[in-house]
Amino acid sequence: METFTSGKLTKVKSRHEPSVSKQTGFASPATHYLEPTIDLNQELVVNRDATFFVRVDGDAFKEHNILNKDVLIIDRSLSRSFDALALMVQDGQFKIRRIPFGFSEEEFTVWGIITYIIHYAR
């Protein structure tokens, strides 16, 4: 099992707000094309208090399309359903597996459900 790092989501402290340029002279021709930034917390996270980011080190989970340096978004508030990709604790170690049909918490503990896999592009 490879090492994971995790962290709790925090609220963005400063946020860039697009606005009209306050320069003198001619306005930029692209001023009306300004759009708000995309906040991945707002787009990908349903329950902020129960969501964690985990960075994967190594290629031990290629069978699940999880590669080295990928970031997993894990939600601990989601219900455990058959065939969901989950981070589990088994024999004191974290493992990534699909939840088998008719599983019991005695075999392993489901720590959270993986909702998104963010791949490193390089």
Helices and strands as residue ranges (DSSP letters): E 4-8, G 31-33, H 40-44, G 48-50, E 51-56, G 62-64, E 71-75, E 85-90, E 93-98, E 109-118
